[in-house]
Amino acid sequence: MIKNDSGIKSATGLTGSGSRDWVVQRISAVVLAVYSIVLLGFFLTHGNVDFYEWSNFMTSLPMRLFSLVAIIALAGHAWVGMWTVFTDYITTSQMGSSAAGLRLVLQSLMIIAILVFLFWGIMIFWGNGFGVVAV
């Protein structure tokens, strides 16, 4: 691998290419923005929302699918963003020889956290527990 001027090897972010990572970041941002607008629109058009109305909206097939896409987009967006932050700011020129080890630990923790949140989000929308109402 070729080293750049910061001392970081040209290892992959998410897709193996900076250009593709940039595209993933932008597409995921658009998906998350549209998802936020849909949720905001629901609240603006439904006044006083109770749990049943919210549950019916969120458990409908279109919203489950859109939520799945949004969760996946959030995972990709978070990984590309955090990988960029770690490789830009945790460098040997700023942190010395311990930068590579620290970056590896932080990236490993980030991968674990993103996977936990990804699977947790999928379980919320596609598991059995979301539509259950305690009376």
C-alpha positions as CSV (number, residue, x, y, z in Angstrom):
1,M,0.0,0.0,0.0
2,I,1.1,3.5,-0.7
3,K,1.4,5.9,2.2
4,N,0.1,9.4,1.9
5,D,1.7,12.4,3.5
6,S,-0.1,11.9,6.9
7,G,1.6,8.5,7.3
8,I,-1.7,6.6,6.9
9,K,-1.8,3.8,4.5
10,S,-4.4,4.0,1.8
11,A,-6.6,1.5,3.4
12,T,-10.2,1.2,2.6
13,G,-13.0,3.2,4.1
14,L,-16.3,1.6,3.3
15,T,-16.1,0.8,-0.4
16,G,-12.3,0.8,-1.1
17,S,-12.4,4.1,-3.0
18,G,-12.6,7.7,-1.7
19,S,-14.9,8.6,-4.6
20,R,-17.4,5.8,-3.9
21,D,-17.2,6.6,-0.1
22,W,-18.1,10.2,-1.0
23,V,-21.1,9.1,-3.0
24,V,-22.2,6.7,-0.2
25,Q,-22.0,9.7,2.2
26,R,-24.1,11.9,0.0
27,I,-26.7,9.4,-0.9
28,S,-27.1,8.3,2.7
29,A,-27.5,11.9,3.7
30,V,-30.3,12.4,1.2
31,V,-32.1,9.2,2.4
32,L,-31.8,10.4,6.0
33,A,-33.0,13.9,5.1
34,V,-36.1,12.5,3.2
35,Y,-36.8,10.1,6.1
36,S,-36.7,13.0,8.6
37,I,-39.0,15.1,6.3
38,V,-41.5,12.2,6.1
39,L,-41.6,11.9,9.9
40,L,-41.9,15.6,10.4
41,G,-44.7,15.6,7.8
42,F,-46.5,12.9,9.7
43,F,-46.4,14.9,12.9
44,L,-47.4,18.2,11.2
45,T,-50.4,16.6,9.5
46,H,-51.7,14.5,12.4
47,G,-51.9,17.0,15.2
48,N,-52.3,15.1,18.4
49,V,-50.8,11.6,17.7
50,D,-51.6,8.7,20.1
51,F,-49.6,5.5,20.3
52,Y,-52.0,3.5,18.1
53,E,-51.8,6.0,15.3
54,W,-48.0,6.2,15.5
55,S,-47.7,2.4,15.7
56,N,-50.0,1.9,12.7
57,F,-47.9,4.4,10.7
58,M,-44.5,3.0,11.7
59,T,-45.5,-0.7,11.3
60,S,-47.0,-0.2,7.8
61,L,-45.0,-2.0,5.1
62,P,-43.8,1.2,3.3
63,M,-42.6,2.7,6.6
64,R,-40.9,-0.5,7.7
65,L,-39.1,-0.7,4.3
66,F,-38.2,3.0,4.4
67,S,-37.0,2.6,8.0
68,L,-34.8,-0.3,7.0
69,V,-33.3,1.7,4.2
70,A,-32.8,4.6,6.6
71,I,-31.1,2.4,9.2
72,I,-28.7,1.0,6.6
73,A,-28.0,4.5,5.3
74,L,-27.3,5.7,8.8
75,A,-24.8,2.8,9.3
76,G,-23.0,3.6,6.0
77,H,-23.1,7.4,6.7
78,A,-21.7,6.9,10.3
79,W,-18.9,4.5,9.1
80,V,-17.7,6.8,6.3
81,G,-17.9,9.9,8.5
82,M,-16.1,8.3,11.5
83,W,-13.5,6.6,9.3
84,T,-12.7,10.0,7.8
85,V,-12.5,11.7,11.2
86,F,-10.2,9.0,12.6
87,T,-7.9,9.0,9.6
88,D,-7.7,12.8,9.4
89,Y,-7.1,13.5,13.1
90,I,-5.4,10.4,14.5
91,T,-2.2,10.6,12.6
92,T,1.4,9.9,13.4
93,S,2.3,13.5,12.9
94,Q,-0.2,14.5,15.6
95,M,-0.2,11.5,18.0
96,G,3.2,9.9,17.4
97,S,3.8,6.2,16.9
98,S,0.7,5.2,19.0
99,A,-1.7,6.7,16.4
100,A,-2.0,3.5,14.3
101,G,-2.9,1.4,17.4
102,L,-5.4,4.0,18.7
103,R,-7.0,4.3,15.3
104,L,-7.4,0.5,15.1
105,V,-9.0,0.4,18.5
106,L,-11.4,3.3,17.8
107,Q,-12.3,1.9,14.4
108,S,-13.0,-1.5,15.9
109,L,-15.2,0.0,18.6
110,M,-17.0,2.0,15.9
111,I,-17.6,-1.1,13.8
112,I,-19.0,-2.9,16.8
113,A,-21.2,0.0,17.8
114,I,-22.6,0.5,14.2
115,L,-23.3,-3.3,13.9
116,V,-25.1,-3.3,17.3
117,F,-27.2,-0.3,16.3
118,L,-27.9,-1.7,12.9
119,F,-29.1,-5.0,14.2
120,W,-31.0,-3.3,17.1
121,G,-32.8,-1.1,14.6
122,I,-33.7,-4.0,12.4
123,M,-35.1,-5.9,15.4
124,I,-37.2,-2.9,16.4
125,F,-38.9,-2.6,13.0
126,W,-39.0,-6.2,11.9
127,G,-39.2,-8.0,15.3
128,N,-42.4,-9.0,17.1
129,G,-42.1,-6.4,19.9
130,F,-42.9,-3.1,18.1
131,G,-46.6,-3.5,17.7
132,V,-47.2,-4.9,21.1
133,V,-49.3,-2.6,23.3
134,A,-49.3,-2.9,27.1
135,V,-52.7,-2.2,28.5
